[in-house]
Amino acid sequence: MKLTKDIIKALIQEELQEAFRMEADFEPGTMVNWTVLAKVVKTTSGGKQKVDYERMTMTGAVKELIRSGGDVGGVVIVMDPDGNTHEVEISELSHA
């Protein structure tokens, strides 16, 4: 398959449309999930401390959507149940 200008333009346009469609899915008040890496210190049987990272699922409600403008992938400000706010990329969110 030969890559032409038209094919490349169509691919880029589809990717941009998908990114903007994702922005519309996360309106303020929508409950969402995302994952973060949490640092966990474990002690081995020999007594040494080992640093490990675990994925933790976070939940919260969308507070504000920062539109991406011309850039792909906007940012959402999410408030968790404890009242803390987090900036999360739209691509990392899923509906709760």
MONORRA-V61354 format. One line per field, one symbol per residue. psi: psi as a letter, one per 30 degrees, with the letter a starting at -180 (. if undefined). burial: + if it has 24 or more other C-alpha atoms within 12 Angstrom, else -. A space follows every 10 residues. Layout:
psi->???
burial->???
This chain:
psi->kkjleeeeee eeeeeeeeee eeeffilkfk klklklkkkk kkklfffkkk klkkkkklla kkekkjkfcf kkjakkjkkl ffgkkkkkke ffllk.
burial->---------- --------++ -++--++--+ ++++------ ---------- -------+++ ++++++---- -+++++++++ -----+++++ ++++--
